[in-house]
Amino acid sequence: MLERDEYVEQAYLFRTLLDRLENNGSVQDLLQSIREELLSTTNLPKAVDFLAAELKLTGGLSEGMRRLGHYFTPFQAFVIGETERDGGRFDFRTGLEVLRLEAAFRGEGSTPQASFVYQFEAIARNRLGYDRGLEAMSRDPIYDADWREWILHVRREVGIVDFADLVYVRSAHYAQARRAQGLADEPEKPILFGEKEGRIAQAHRRKDPLLLFAALQRHLNYPKVPRPPRADENKHVLPLLVRRVERLEARLKLVEEEQRGGIDLSRFTGPASQETSGDGE
């Protein structure tokens, strides 16, 4: 885990880069300009220099973040990699916002429980792929060996076992319920979630996992995952109207020509077609 100052500066980097992208500047130039604003007592300016060099060499940021595995987490590299993947639909701006909120939350003092739920929801909501996403999550330094083992277990069981059940059976609330029933004095597996998380997970069994995420955010102040921006349909209305008006004008011209004595078809035939007809004669 990094010092708090590093996460504060990371959040500033992602937020500023996101804001200045609206002016259509190149990412490489923006990184160089933002670098001068970063706290020089942190390691982020050095990391930004390396990322800018990798961007110039490879055209992407994710490979540079992977090579700086001692500074950026595998999950951060995974998110940026998904924005750069050919054929992917994950927007770069949304990816920056995901990383900004995570860095800000870690700067305030994140917990493994909150980090897991945030990262898992980011993968689920943006359809980034559970297999590679959970594998990257398992290598995050915020998780100890018990958490890493469980995350890899979730990786195998997700889609087969209800997500709320996976959380519930590793909670303190589940362990208390078993002791009350006289089934076990000690839990078979290490407890990873508290009693409140267990209660909320139990209440959302067989329901949409997004409802579970929302409940954890309401009751335990877990960080919210940014939603993908909705497409602005209004910007397509005017070009669509222009095309329709042009088609109507073309049809009206044909109707007028037909009323005046017939449509002149010569403009629809090129020299090639005329030569072909002449050879036929």
C-alpha positions as CSV (number, residue, x, y, z in Angstrom):
1,M,0.0,0.0,0.0
2,L,1.2,3.5,-0.8
3,E,1.2,6.6,1.5
4,R,-1.9,8.7,1.6
5,D,-0.2,11.6,-0.3
6,E,0.3,9.2,-3.3
7,Y,-3.4,8.4,-3.5
8,V,-4.4,12.1,-3.2
9,E,-2.1,12.9,-6.1
10,Q,-3.3,10.0,-8.1
11,A,-6.9,11.2,-7.7
12,Y,-5.8,14.7,-8.8
13,L,-4.0,13.3,-11.8
14,F,-7.0,11.2,-13.0
15,R,-9.5,14.1,-12.4
16,T,-7.4,16.7,-14.1
17,L,-6.6,14.5,-17.1
18,L,-10.4,13.8,-17.4
19,D,-11.3,17.5,-17.2
20,R,-8.7,18.6,-19.8
21,L,-9.5,15.8,-22.3
22,E,-12.7,17.9,-23.0
23,N,-10.4,20.4,-24.9
24,N,-9.3,17.6,-27.2
25,G,-5.7,17.7,-26.2
26,S,-3.4,14.7,-26.6
27,V,-2.9,12.5,-23.6
28,Q,0.8,12.7,-23.9
29,D,0.8,16.5,-23.8
30,L,-1.7,16.6,-21.0
31,L,0.5,14.2,-18.9
32,Q,3.5,16.4,-19.3
33,S,1.6,19.6,-18.3
34,I,-0.1,17.9,-15.3
35,R,3.2,16.5,-14.2
36,E,4.4,20.0,-13.2
37,E,1.4,20.4,-10.9
38,L,2.0,17.2,-8.9
39,L,3.6,17.1,-5.5
40,S,7.3,16.6,-6.1
41,T,7.7,14.8,-2.8
42,T,5.6,11.9,-4.1
43,N,6.7,9.3,-6.6
44,L,3.8,10.1,-9.0
45,P,5.8,12.7,-11.2
46,K,8.4,9.9,-11.9
47,A,5.6,7.5,-12.7
48,V,4.0,10.1,-15.1
49,D,7.3,10.5,-16.9
50,F,7.5,6.8,-17.4
51,L,3.9,6.6,-18.6
52,A,4.4,9.4,-21.1
53,A,7.5,7.6,-22.5
54,E,5.5,4.3,-22.8
55,L,2.6,6.2,-24.4
56,K,5.0,7.5,-27.0
57,L,6.5,4.1,-27.6
58,T,3.5,1.8,-27.5
59,G,0.5,4.2,-27.9
60,G,-1.1,3.1,-24.6
61,L,-0.9,3.6,-20.9
62,S,-1.8,0.1,-19.6
63,E,1.5,-1.5,-20.4
64,G,3.4,1.2,-18.6
65,M,1.1,0.8,-15.5
66,R,1.8,-2.9,-15.6
67,R,5.5,-2.4,-15.6
68,L,5.1,0.0,-12.7
69,G,3.5,-2.8,-10.6
70,H,5.1,-1.5,-7.4
71,Y,3.2,1.8,-7.8
72,F,0.0,1.1,-9.8
73,T,-2.2,-1.8,-8.8
74,P,-3.0,-4.6,-11.3
75,F,-6.7,-3.5,-11.1
76,Q,-5.7,0.0,-12.3
77,A,-3.7,-1.4,-15.2
78,F,-6.6,-3.7,-16.0
79,V,-9.2,-0.9,-16.2
80,I,-7.0,1.2,-18.5
81,G,-6.2,-1.8,-20.5
82,E,-9.9,-2.4,-21.1
83,T,-10.3,1.1,-22.4
84,E,-7.5,0.5,-24.9
85,R,-8.7,-3.0,-26.0
86,D,-9.6,-3.3,-29.7
87,G,-13.3,-3.7,-30.2
88,G,-14.1,-2.8,-26.6
89,R,-16.8,-0.4,-25.6
90,F,-15.4,0.8,-22.3
91,D,-14.8,4.5,-22.6
92,F,-11.5,6.0,-21.5
93,R,-13.2,8.8,-19.6
94,T,-15.3,6.4,-17.6
95,G,-12.1,4.4,-16.8
96,L,-10.4,7.5,-15.5
97,E,-13.4,8.3,-13.3
98,V,-13.4,4.8,-11.9
99,L,-9.7,5.1,-11.0
100,R,-10.2,8.7,-9.6
101,L,-12.9,7.6,-7.2
102,E,-10.9,4.6,-6.1
103,A,-7.8,6.6,-5.4
104,A,-9.7,9.2,-3.5
105,F,-11.4,6.5,-1.4
106,R,-8.1,4.9,-0.6
107,G,-6.7,8.3,0.3
108,E,-9.4,8.5,2.9
109,G,-8.7,5.1,4.3
110,S,-10.3,2.2,2.4
111,T,-11.1,-1.2,3.7
112,P,-10.7,-4.6,1.9
113,Q,-14.5,-5.0,2.1
114,A,-15.3,-1.6,0.5
115,S,-12.5,-2.0,-2.1
116,F,-13.7,-5.4,-3.2
117,V,-17.3,-4.3,-3.6
118,Y,-16.3,-1.2,-5.5
119,Q,-14.0,-3.1,-7.9
120,F,-16.4,-5.9,-8.4
121,E,-19.3,-3.5,-9.2
122,A,-17.0,-1.6,-11.6
123,I,-16.3,-4.9,-13.5
124,A,-20.0,-6.0,-13.4
125,R,-21.6,-2.7,-14.3
126,N,-19.2,-2.0,-17.3
127,R,-19.0,-5.7,-18.4
128,L,-15.3,-5.8,-18.3
129,G,-15.0,-9.6,-17.8
130,Y,-14.9,-11.4,-14.5
131,D,-12.1,-13.8,-15.3
132,R,-9.3,-11.3,-15.9
133,G,-10.8,-8.7,-13.7
134,L,-11.0,-10.8,-10.6
135,E,-7.5,-12.2,-11.2
136,A,-6.2,-8.6,-11.3
137,M,-8.1,-7.8,-8.1
138,S,-6.6,-10.8,-6.3
139,R,-3.1,-9.2,-6.7
140,D,-4.1,-5.9,-5.1
141,P,-1.9,-5.3,-2.0
142,I,-4.9,-4.2,0.0
143,Y,-6.0,-7.9,0.2
144,D,-4.2,-10.5,2.4
145,A,-3.8,-14.2,1.7
146,D,-7.3,-15.0,2.9
147,W,-8.9,-12.4,0.7
148,R,-6.8,-13.5,-2.3
149,E,-7.9,-17.1,-1.9
150,W,-11.6,-16.0,-1.6
151,I,-11.4,-13.7,-4.6
152,L,-10.0,-16.5,-6.8
153,H,-12.8,-18.7,-5.4
154,V,-15.4,-16.0,-6.5
155,R,-13.7,-16.0,-9.9
156,R,-14.6,-19.7,-10.3
157,E,-18.1,-19.5,-8.8
158,V,-19.4,-16.2,-10.2
159,G,-22.3,-16.8,-12.5
160,I,-23.0,-20.2,-10.9
161,V,-23.5,-19.2,-7.2
162,D,-25.5,-16.1,-6.3
163,F,-23.2,-13.3,-5.4
164,A,-25.1,-12.4,-2.3
165,D,-24.6,-16.0,-1.1
166,L,-20.9,-15.7,-1.6
167,V,-20.7,-12.6,0.6
168,Y,-23.2,-13.9,3.2
169,V,-21.4,-17.2,4.0
170,R,-18.1,-15.3,4.7
171,S,-19.7,-12.8,7.0
172,A,-19.9,-12.5,10.8
173,H,-23.7,-12.6,10.6
174,Y,-23.6,-16.1,9.0
175,A,-21.2,-17.3,11.7
176,Q,-23.4,-16.0,14.4
177,A,-26.5,-17.7,12.9
178,R,-24.7,-21.1,12.8
179,R,-23.6,-20.8,16.4
180,A,-27.2,-19.9,17.4
181,Q,-28.4,-23.0,15.7
182,G,-25.7,-25.1,17.4
183,L,-24.2,-26.1,14.0
184,A,-20.6,-24.9,14.6
185,D,-18.7,-23.0,17.3
186,E,-16.0,-21.7,15.0
187,P,-16.4,-20.8,11.3
188,E,-14.8,-23.2,8.8
189,K,-13.4,-20.4,6.7
190,P,-12.0,-17.0,7.7
191,I,-14.6,-14.3,8.2
192,L,-14.1,-11.5,5.6
193,F,-17.3,-9.4,6.0
194,G,-18.8,-7.9,9.1
195,E,-22.3,-8.4,10.6
196,K,-23.9,-5.6,8.7
197,E,-22.6,-6.7,5.4
198,G,-23.9,-10.2,6.1
199,R,-27.4,-8.9,7.0
200,I,-27.6,-6.8,3.8
201,A,-26.3,-9.8,1.7
202,Q,-28.9,-12.1,3.3
203,A,-31.7,-9.6,2.5
204,H,-30.6,-9.5,-1.1
205,R,-30.3,-13.2,-1.9
206,R,-31.8,-14.2,-5.2
207,K,-31.9,-10.6,-6.2
208,D,-30.1,-8.4,-8.7
209,P,-26.5,-7.8,-7.4
210,L,-26.8,-4.1,-8.3
211,L,-29.5,-3.8,-5.6
212,L,-27.0,-5.3,-3.1
213,F,-24.3,-2.8,-4.2
214,A,-26.8,0.1,-3.8
215,A,-27.8,-1.1,-0.3
216,L,-24.2,-1.3,0.9
217,Q,-23.6,2.3,-0.4
218,R,-26.7,3.6,1.5
219,H,-26.1,1.9,4.8
220,L,-22.3,1.6,5.0
221,N,-21.2,4.5,2.9
222,Y,-19.4,2.3,0.3
223,P,-18.1,4.3,-2.7
224,K,-20.4,4.5,-5.7
225,V,-19.2,3.3,-9.1
226,P,-19.6,6.0,-11.8
227,R,-22.3,5.2,-14.4
228,P,-21.4,5.2,-18.1
229,P,-22.5,8.5,-19.6
230,R,-25.7,8.4,-21.5
231,A,-25.5,9.1,-25.2
232,D,-26.8,12.6,-26.1
233,E,-29.5,11.8,-28.6
234,N,-30.2,15.5,-29.3
235,K,-27.0,16.0,-31.2
236,H,-28.1,13.4,-33.8
237,V,-31.5,15.0,-34.3
238,L,-30.4,17.9,-36.5
239,P,-28.2,15.9,-39.0
240,L,-31.0,13.3,-39.2
241,L,-33.6,16.1,-40.1
242,V,-31.2,17.5,-42.7
243,R,-30.9,14.2,-44.5
244,R,-34.6,13.7,-44.5
245,V,-35.2,17.2,-45.9
246,E,-32.7,16.5,-48.7
247,R,-34.5,13.2,-49.6
248,L,-37.8,15.0,-49.7
249,E,-36.4,17.7,-51.9
250,A,-35.1,15.1,-54.3
251,R,-38.5,13.4,-54.5
252,L,-40.3,16.7,-55.1
253,K,-38.0,17.4,-58.0
254,L,-38.8,14.1,-59.6
255,V,-42.5,14.7,-59.1
256,E,-42.3,18.1,-60.7
257,E,-40.3,16.8,-63.7
258,E,-42.9,14.0,-64.2
259,Q,-45.7,16.6,-64.2
260,R,-43.8,18.7,-66.8
261,G,-43.6,15.9,-69.3
262,G,-41.5,13.2,-68.0
263,I,-38.3,12.5,-66.0
264,D,-35.0,13.0,-67.8
265,L,-33.1,9.8,-67.2
266,S,-30.0,10.8,-69.0
267,R,-28.4,12.2,-65.8
268,F,-28.7,8.8,-64.2
269,T,-26.7,7.2,-67.0
270,G,-23.0,7.7,-67.3
271,P,-20.7,7.6,-70.4
272,A,-20.0,4.0,-69.8
273,S,-23.6,3.0,-70.1
274,Q,-24.0,5.1,-73.2
275,E,-21.0,3.5,-74.8
276,T,-22.3,0.1,-73.9
277,S,-25.7,0.8,-75.5
278,G,-23.9,2.2,-78.7
279,D,-21.8,-0.9,-79.1
280,G,-25.0,-3.0,-78.8
281,E,-26.5,-1.2,-81.7
